[in-house]
Structures are given as structure tokens and as C-alpha cells.
Amino acid sequence: MALRFMTAEEAASIVKHGDNLGFSGFTPAGSPKEVPTAIAERAMAEHANGKPFKIGMFTGASTGDSLDGALARANAIAFRTPYQANSDLKELLNSGDVNYYDMHLSQIAQELRYGFLGKVDIAVIEACDVTENGEIFLTTGVGISPTLARLAKKIIIELNHKHPKSLKGVHDIYEPLDPPFRKEIPIFNVNDRIGKEFIKVDPSKIIGVVETNRADEVGGFAPIAPVTAKIGENVAAFLASQIRSGVIPKEFLPIQSGVGNIANAVLASLGANPDIPPFKMYTEVIQDSVIDLMKDGNVTFASGCSLTISPTVLEEVYNNFDYFRSKFILRPQELSNNPEVVRRLGLITINTALEADIFGNVNSTHVLGKHMINGLGGSGDFTRNSFFSIFTCPSIAKGGKISAIVPMVSHVDHSEHSVKVIITEQGIADLRGKSPIQRAQTIIENCVHPSYKEMLWDYIKLEEKVHTPQSLAACFGMHVQFAKTGDMRETQWGDYIG
């Protein structure tokens, strides 16, 4: 069957108001660009003519500005799931103008298959190549593309010539069976390959191919700052101590790391610590620091869902692809984040907290419990099922006006039962085997900034003779104080009790 080539505008004309669209990629890596931009322009034209035009959106995770940003600015989104990181979209979902539901990233593909989330009318998938018999070769991000392609009634391909066809072979495309016929996922080593190199679909579903030559909209990372460097050093020192004590096998264990500046600093510190042996990674996002560690021989192999690296680093990878091809594999997030595989491989998981409380609960998503930042992402998939989980964060923010350690988090994403270690630039709190009061004492002593230590020691004295020394009257006092005055340091517990 011959492929039908078309413009982005022609592809956008196929989309109807009320359609649910699924988009490929994971972060801006592998996300479509031309077609969603054209859909946004069509939405604005329809609105100008007094006609409604909004779509539902399924993605792997966050996307680029040409997707989430363009559609948000066009007021073209009816609902969105699962994870986002665009400022324009964030404004709409926090104002209630876009229905947004946050999800564990490992679950979205299967919940689409289960029928929990509604139909998929059109899948828009970025590819480095596509064949007339329905073989789709993805680019730098996989996400939920295999499930979208299978469930969608129609498929539009963005054939992006910015990504070489030499990417063929780095993907491992596999969908688990659904219950009651599900079998084990046979990944027993990080570099096991269990699927195909491409997505195979009925070629009659591919209704159009839009050619483009646009780079992934991945931003760079900030230089490593003193605070993030110290966090990274603390993480590396802790893991080295666990090797010496025999808790971690001398061969080490695979690492999962979150995304962002702290994660980059942590990985750099792991590579620089002579007591940390070369290691493998089983993670979501392969980012710049991982590529640096591969070049130095500190990361021997990485399994991920996307190659989310800055443009200059991606160009370096493509220019030296004979070397890097054997160093990584890209899988659907249903595999990269799969709890069964995470537990089997014994991952050491390292993620970033927005805030933590003195008992070990972690908030990853909500400012003051109500303003969504980005979403849960895959941190829950990894945290609950890890060999042990580490959460990192600076001890203070906003020049000291906010403490990242509080009496009770304003929103719980990871409970104290899943969080094993908390690390700030101040130090390390190993929470394993500790009671609530012991956890509180350990976190306050080791992780809290000096300007908040006395305040939090005074807090646990409010309710001393109980299993968990939590005061219902005062537990959100620091949050309330910040909302009132913009500075948690002004909190007086007497204002909330008595």
C-alpha cells in the first residue's frame, strides 16, 4: 500500500472537535511538532469563526512547546493526561480550564487498553522511517506509541529527517498481554532485548505522512551549583557506604534517576566517586549526564524510554553512533517503568522531592497542596518497587523563606512506607527500620537547614506521648504562614494551638 504524503495543514483538517488524540514521544524527545502546531492554528481559526474546537490528549509524558504549548495557547485542549511541563498548559490546568488527571506513567498504556480512559481516534507518531507494509521506526522517544498505534482508528506519521535512519535497531517494542492472559515480562538483565525494532500496524490505518526536519525541543541543563553538587556528593557517599557495608552487592545494582538539574548533579557525582564501580541504568530518561558517563566508561549500558539530551549532545551522539549504538536501548514506558521489572532487577532509585515531611512522606507535584507543577511522572513506579529509594532536594528554597522539610507535606505522592532515604545538601537520613519519632529525629538532625531545626524540634514536642507526634492544629502552620507572609521562618506554633 503506497504511503500518502500530505502537509501538516491537510493532516490537521482530518481532526474533528471532540476527537481524542494520542501523541508519541516521552518528554520533547520523539514528540510530534508540525501536526500539533497545525492543529493549534486550525483551532484558533475555528474559534475566530465562533465554532468550538477542542481535543483530548494522551501522551507518554511531557512534550515540546510545539505540542503542549501551541495547543494550550490555542485553547484547544479539553483534557490532558498524564504528565506535562509546559508553563502555558500549567496555567490552564491550575485555573481549571483544562481537565488534567495525573497518573503513574507505567499505567497509562494498560489503562487505555482496559478502556478506562476512552477511545483513541487518531495517533500522531514521529518516526525516522516508515514502510508501506506498516512498519514504524521511532525516533528519540517511545512513550506509549505502541499502544496508541494499535488502538487508534487512524495514524498520522511525522517523518522527521532530523533523526537518521541509523536509529533503526535501538528500540525494543513490546506490549504485555492483558489479564487474564498476561505472562511475565522476560527482562532479567538491563540490556535484555525482548521485542521488535519497530511498531507494526495495519498499513491501511496510516492515513498520511507529514515530512519535517525539526529538532527535538529539549532545553539545556543549568551548570551544577554548589547546593546540587553537595547533594550529589552526599548521594554518592551514601551509596559507597552501602557497598562497603555489604548491603549493596559489590557488583553494584542498576540505577534509576529522575530528570533535571539535581539528577544531573547526582549522576555526575556517582561517576566521580572512586568507590562507585561502573554501573548500568534502567530508567525513563537518558539525559546529558548519562552520555558523559558513557564516554568515561562509568555507565556501561542504559535502558530508557527516551533520549532526552540537549541538541549539541544529541549531535555528538549521532556523529559517533557506532560507539553509542551498543550503549543504550529505548523501550515503551510500560517496560521502562514496569514495577515487576523494577523489583526483579533491584533498582536503586533516585528522585527529586518538592517537599518532604519529618516522617518521610514526599510531595512531588503540588505547591501548597493545590497548584500542580508537572505531575507524578514515573517516580511512584520506581519508588515503591525499588531495592531502596532515595529522594533528594535542597533543604530550603526562595532564599530560605521556604523549608523543603515540613511537619506534614501538603500533598502526598509517596508515603513514608515507600521512602527509604532522604538526602539534602545538609546530610543523609536513612529511614529504614525506624519508628515515626525516630524518622523525625533523623530527618531533623541530618537534613533540615539550620534556620529551621529549632522550629521543627519544637514542633514534635507539641505531641510527644503518641506513636506519631503530629499536631492536627499545627501541622500545616508553616504552609499557612508562607501563604500569609511569604516566609515560613515567621511561623509561631502558638498561633495554631491553644
C-alpha positions in Angstrom: 0.0 0.0 0.0 1.5 3.3 -1.1 2.1 5.9 1.6 0.1 9.1 1.2 2.2 12.2 1.8 0.5 15.4 2.9 1.1 18.8 4.5 0.6 19.4 8.2 -2.4 21.5 7.4 -4.0 18.7 5.5 -3.4 16.4 8.4 -4.9 18.9 10.8 -8.0 19.1 8.7 -8.7 15.4 9.5 -9.0 16.1 13.2 -12.5 16.9 14.5 -13.7 18.8 17.5 -14.1 16.2 20.3 -11.5 13.7 19.0 -9.1 12.1 21.3 -5.5 12.2 20.0 -2.5 10.2 21.2 0.9 11.6 20.6 4.3 9.8 20.5 7.4 10.6 22.4 8.4 11.0 26.0 9.4 14.5 27.1 10.1 16.6 24.0 12.1 13.7 22.7 10.2 12.0 19.9 7.2 14.3 20.2 5.4 15.5 17.0 5.8 19.1 16.1 4.4 20.0 12.7 0.9 18.4 13.1 0.1 19.7 16.6 1.1 23.2 15.6 -1.2 22.9 12.6 -4.0 21.6 14.8 -3.5 24.6 17.1 -3.7 27.0 14.1 -6.9 25.3 13.0 -8.4 25.6 16.5 -7.7 29.3 16.5 -9.4 29.7 13.1 -12.4 27.7 14.3 -12.7 29.8 17.5 -12.5 33.0 15.4 -15.5 31.8 13.5 -17.4 31.1 16.6 -17.1 27.3 16.4 -15.9 25.0 19.2 -12.7 23.1 18.7 -11.0 21.1 21.5 -9.3 17.7 21.6 -8.5 15.2 24.3 -4.8 14.4 24.7 -2.9 11.2 25.6 0.9 11.4 25.7 3.7 9.4 27.2 4.8 12.3 29.4 5.7 15.9 28.9 6.1 17.1 25.3 7.7 20.1 23.4 6.3 23.6 23.1 5.1 22.9 19.6 2.7 20.4 21.1 1.6 21.2 24.6 2.4 24.9 24.3 0.9 25.5 20.9 -2.3 23.7 21.8 -2.6 25.3 25.2 -2.2 28.8 23.7 -4.9 28.0 21.1 -7.3 26.9 23.9 -7.6 23.6 22.0 -7.3 21.1 24.9 -10.4 19.5 26.6 -8.4 17.2 28.8 -4.8 16.1 29.2 -3.0 13.1 30.8 -0.6 12.0 32.2 2.4 14.4 32.7 3.2 17.9 31.5 5.8 20.6 32.0 4.7 23.5 29.8 4.0 26.8 31.5 1.1 27.8 29.3 -0.6 24.4 29.8 0.1 24.6 33.5 -1.7 27.9 33.8 -4.8 26.4 32.2 -4.9 23.3 34.3 -4.4 25.2 37.5 -7.2 27.6 36.6 -9.5 24.6 35.9 -9.8 25.4 32.2 -8.2 22.1 31.2 -9.2 18.8 32.9 -6.0 17.2 33.9 -5.5 13.8 35.5 -2.2 12.8 36.8 -1.1 9.1 36.6 1.7 6.7 37.2 3.4 6.6 33.8 3.7 2.8 33.8 -0.1 2.5 33.9 -1.4 4.8 31.1 -0.9 2.3 28.2 -2.6 -0.5 30.0 -5.5 1.7 31.2 -6.0 2.8 27.6 -6.2 -0.9 26.6 -8.5 -1.6 29.5 -10.9 1.1 28.3 -10.6 3.2 31.4 -9.7 6.4 29.6 -11.9 6.5 26.5 -11.2 5.9 22.8 -8.2 6.9 20.7 -9.4 8.4 17.5 -6.0 9.5 16.0 -2.4 8.7 16.9 0.3 11.2 15.7 3.6 9.4 15.8 7.1 10.8 15.0 9.3 8.4 13.0 12.7 8.2 11.4 11.3 5.8 8.8 8.0 4.1 7.9 7.4 1.4 5.3 4.4 0.7 3.0 3.7 -2.5 4.9 3.1 -0.7 8.2 6.5 -0.8 10.0 7.1 2.4 12.0 10.6 3.2 13.2 10.5 5.7 16.1 13.0 8.5 16.8 14.3 9.5 20.3 11.3 8.8 22.4 8.9 5.8 22.7 6.4 6.6 25.4 3.1 4.8 24.8 3.4 4.8 21.0 2.9 1.0 20.5 -0.4 1.1 22.4 -1.6 4.3 20.7 -0.8 2.9 17.2 -2.7 -0.3 17.9 -5.8 1.3 19.5 -6.1 4.4 17.2 -8.6 4.3 14.3 -6.2 6.4 12.2 -2.5 7.1 12.3 -0.6 10.2 11.1 3.1 9.8 10.8 5.5 12.8 11.2 8.5 11.6 9.2 11.3 13.6 10.8 14.5 13.7 8.7 16.4 15.4 11.5 16.8 12.0 13.0 18.9 9.5 10.9 17.5 6.1 9.8 20.5 4.7 11.7 18.3 4.9 14.8 16.7 1.7 13.5 17.7 -1.0 15.9 17.9 0.9 19.2 14.2 0.4 20.1 12.7 -2.6 21.9 9.0 -2.5 21.2 6.9 -4.9 23.2 3.4 -4.8 24.7 2.4 -7.2 27.5 -0.7 -9.3 27.1 -3.7 -8.1 29.1 -5.3 -10.1 32.0 -6.2 -12.9 32.3 -3.5 -14.0 29.8 -0.6 -11.8 31.0 2.8 -13.5 31.3 6.0 -12.3 32.9 8.0 -9.6 31.2 11.2 -11.5 30.4 13.7 -8.8 31.2 16.3 -10.3 33.6 19.2 -8.1 32.7 19.2 -4.4 31.9 20.3 -5.0 28.3 17.9 -7.9 27.5 16.0 -7.3 24.3 12.5 -8.9 24.2 10.6 -7.1 21.4 10.9 -5.8 17.8 12.8 -2.8 16.4 9.6 -1.2 15.1 5.9 -0.8 15.6 3.8 -2.9 13.2 0.4 -1.7 12.3 -2.2 -2.4 9.6 -0.9 -0.1 6.8 -4.5 1.0 5.9 -4.6 2.9 9.3 -1.8 5.2 8.2 -3.8 7.9 6.5 -1.0 10.4 6.0 2.7 11.1 6.3 3.9 14.6 7.0 7.6 15.2 6.4 9.6 17.5 8.6 13.1 18.3 9.6 12.8 19.8 13.1 15.0 19.1 16.2 13.6 17.9 19.5 12.7 20.9 21.7 15.0 19.7 24.6 16.4 22.6 26.6 19.9 22.5 28.2 20.6 21.9 31.9 21.9 24.6 34.3 25.5 24.3 35.4 26.0 22.3 38.6 25.5 24.7 41.5 27.2 24.3 45.0 24.0 23.1 46.6 23.2 20.5 43.9 26.8 19.4 43.9 26.7 18.8 47.6 23.5 16.8 47.3 25.2 14.7 44.6 28.3 14.1 46.8 26.0 13.0 49.7 24.2 10.5 47.5 27.5 9.1 46.1 28.9 8.9 49.6 25.8 7.1 51.0 25.9 4.5 48.2 29.6 3.9 48.6 29.0 3.3 52.3 26.3 0.8 51.4 28.7 -1.1 49.2 31.3 -1.2 52.0 28.7 -2.5 54.5 27.6 -5.3 52.1 24.0 -4.0 51.8 24.6 -3.3 48.1 26.4 -6.2 46.3 30.0 -5.4 45.3 28.9 -5.6 41.6 26.6 -2.7 42.4 23.0 -2.5 41.2 21.3 -0.7 38.3 20.4 3.0 38.9 17.2 4.8 38.1 17.5 8.6 38.1 14.9 11.3 37.7 15.1 14.3 35.4 16.6 17.7 35.9 19.5 19.6 37.4 19.7 17.7 40.6 19.6 14.4 38.8 22.4 15.6 36.5 24.5 16.6 39.6 23.8 13.2 41.3 24.9 11.2 38.3 28.0 13.3 37.8 28.9 12.6 41.5 28.4 8.9 41.1 30.8 8.9 38.1 33.4 11.0 40.1 33.3 8.8 43.2 36.1 6.2 43.0 34.2 3.8 45.3 31.3 3.6 42.9 32.0 0.9 40.2 30.9 1.3 36.6 27.1 0.7 36.5 24.1 0.1 34.3 20.9 2.2 34.3 17.3 1.1 34.0 15.4 4.4 33.9 13.0 6.6 32.0 15.1 9.4 30.6 18.7 9.2 29.3 19.9 12.7 29.7 23.2 14.6 29.1 25.0 13.4 32.2 24.4 9.8 31.2 26.1 10.4 27.9 29.1 11.9 29.7 29.2 8.8 32.0 29.1 6.5 28.9 32.0 8.3 27.4 34.0 8.0 30.6 33.1 4.3 31.0 31.2 4.8 34.2 27.8 3.9 32.7 28.2 0.6 30.7 24.6 0.4 29.4 21.4 2.4 29.8 17.8 1.2 29.2 15.4 4.1 28.9 12.2 5.4 27.3 13.7 8.4 25.7 17.0 10.0 24.7 16.3 13.4 26.2 19.5 15.2 25.6 20.4 18.7 24.5 20.8 19.4 20.8 24.6 19.6 20.9 24.9 16.4 22.8 22.5 14.6 20.5 24.5 15.8 17.5 27.6 14.3 19.2 25.8 11.0 19.7 24.6 10.9 16.1 28.2 11.7 14.9 29.6 8.9 16.9 26.7 6.5 16.6 28.8 3.4 16.0 30.1 3.8 19.6 26.8 4.8 21.3 24.6 2.3 19.5 25.8 -0.5 21.8 25.3 1.6 24.9 21.6 2.1 25.1 18.1 0.8 24.3 14.8 2.6 24.1 11.6 0.9 25.3 7.9 1.8 25.9 7.3 3.3 29.3 5.2 0.3 30.2 8.5 -1.6 30.2 10.9 1.2 31.4 8.7 1.9 34.4 7.3 -1.6 35.0 7.0 -2.5 38.7 7.7 -6.2 38.0 10.9 -5.4 36.2 12.0 -2.7 38.7 11.7 -5.1 41.6 13.3 -8.0 39.8 16.4 -6.0 38.7 16.7 -4.5 42.2 17.0 -0.8 41.1 18.4 1.9 43.3 16.0 4.7 42.6 16.9 8.4 42.9 14.2 11.0 42.5 13.6 14.6 43.4 11.1 15.8 46.1 9.4 19.2 46.1 9.0 18.8 49.8 9.2 16.1 52.4 7.9 15.9 55.9 9.7 14.8 59.1 8.1 11.4 58.9 9.2 10.6 55.4 6.2 11.4 53.3 7.1 13.1 50.0 5.2 15.6 47.8 6.5 15.7 44.2 3.7 17.6 42.5 1.7 20.3 44.3 2.8 23.7 45.7 0.9 24.4 48.9 -1.1 21.3 48.2 -3.2 22.8 45.3 -1.0 24.2 42.5 0.2 21.4 40.1 3.7 21.8 38.9 4.3 18.9 36.4 2.9 15.7 37.6 3.9 12.4 39.3 5.8 11.0 36.4 7.3 7.7 36.9 8.7 8.3 40.4 6.0 6.2 42.1 6.6 3.3 39.7 10.2 3.2 40.8 10.0 4.2 44.4 7.5 1.6 45.7 9.3 -1.3 43.9 13.0 -0.4 44.3 15.8 -2.2 46.1 15.7 1.1 48.1 14.5 4.5 47.2 16.3 7.8 47.7 14.7 11.3 47.5 16.8 14.4 47.1 16.0 18.1 47.5 17.7 21.3 48.7 16.8 21.9 52.3 15.5 25.5 51.6 14.1 27.4 48.7 13.3 31.1 47.9 16.4 32.3 49.7 15.4 30.5 52.9 11.8 31.6 53.0 10.7 28.0 52.4 11.8 24.9 54.2 11.6 21.8 52.0 11.2 19.8 55.2 7.9 20.4 57.0 5.8 18.8 59.7 3.3 17.4 57.1 3.5 17.5 53.4 0.7 19.5 51.8 0.1 16.7 49.2 1.3 13.1 49.4 2.7 11.4 46.3 5.0 8.9 48.1 4.1 7.7 51.6 6.6 7.0 54.4 6.2 3.3 53.7 7.9 3.7 50.3 10.5 6.3 51.1 13.7 4.8 52.5 16.3 7.6 52.3 16.1 11.4 52.2 19.2 13.4 51.2 19.7 17.2 51.1 22.8 19.3 51.0 22.8 19.2 54.8 23.1 15.4 55.0 21.6 12.0 54.8 18.5 10.5 56.6 18.4 6.7 56.4 14.8 5.9 57.4 14.9 2.1 57.1 13.8 0.3 60.2 12.8 3.4 62.2 9.7 4.3 64.0 7.9 7.6 63.3 9.6 9.5 66.1 13.0 8.0 65.1 12.4 9.1 61.5 11.5 12.6 62.6 14.6 12.9 64.8 16.8 11.6 62.0 15.4 13.9 59.3 15.6 17.0 61.5 19.1 16.3 62.7 20.6 15.4 59.3 18.5 17.1 56.5 16.9 20.2 57.8 18.5 23.6 57.2 19.9 25.2 60.5 17.4 28.1 60.3 14.5 25.6 60.7 15.9 23.0 63.0 14.8 24.6 66.3 11.3 25.2 64.8 10.9 21.5 63.9 12.3 20.2 67.2 9.8 22.4 68.9 7.0 21.0 66.7 7.5 17.4 67.7 7.3 18.5 71.4 3.7 19.6 70.8 2.5 15.9 70.8 5.3 13.9 72.4 3.4 10.9 74.0 1.9 9.4 70.9 3.0 7.0 68.2 3.3 9.7 65.5 3.9 13.2 67.1 1.7 15.1 64.7 -0.4 18.1 65.7 -3.6 18.4 63.7 -3.9 22.0 64.7 -0.3 23.0 63.7 0.8 20.5 61.0 0.3 23.0 58.2 1.3 26.0 60.1 4.5 26.6 58.1 2.4 26.5 54.8 -0.2 28.8 56.2 2.5 31.2 57.4 4.1 31.2 53.9 0.7 31.9 52.3 0.2 34.8 54.6 3.6 36.4 54.7 5.8 34.7 52.2 8.2 33.4 54.8 8.0 30.2 56.7 10.6 31.4 59.2 8.0 33.6 60.9 5.9 30.5 62.0 5.0 30.5 65.7 3.4 27.3 66.8 1.4 29.1 69.5 -0.6 30.7 66.7 -2.0 27.4 65.8 -2.6 25.7 69.1 -4.1 26.6 72.5 
